[in-house]
C-alpha cells in the first residue's frame, strides 16, 4: 500500500474520543427526523383510533411529508454540524500526522 506520509498509531483514548464524537454527531443529525416521524405517527394513530380507520398506508404519506419538511428546514443547521465534525476529524488527522 502506498502511503504519502507515515501516520503514527493512535492511542485508545484518541480512538474512543473520535468514536464518541462520531456517534454523538450521528445521533444529533438523525434525532430531528426520527422525533418528527414518531410524533406524526402517534398523531395519525390517535386519529385512526378515534375515527376507526384502520388503513395501514395512511400513516406513511404524512410521515414522509413531515420528515421531508423537517430535513429541508434544518438543512443549514445539519450542514453546519456536519462541517464542524469534518473539521474536527481533519484536525485529529493533522495532530496524528505530527
Phi, psi and omega in degrees: 000134182273122180240129180290319178216143181289136179251121179292153181295148180271154177281164180293330177293321177294317179296320178295320179296316179295316178297318178296317179297319178298312182292320178294321178293318178297318178294319180296321181286328183269342184301314181299316181294320180292318180296317179295319179298317178294318181295315179294320177299320178295316179296318178294322179295319177296317178300318179295322180292321181290320184266359181061024173276125181243038178280120185290329184277355182295330184279343185288313183298312178296323178296312181298317180296315181295319179292320178297316178296318179297315180295320179292319181293325183263011181300315179299317178296317179299318178294324178295316180295316181293320180289325175296321176297317180298319178297318178297320180291320177294326176295318177298320180297315179295322177294323180287334182279347181288000000 
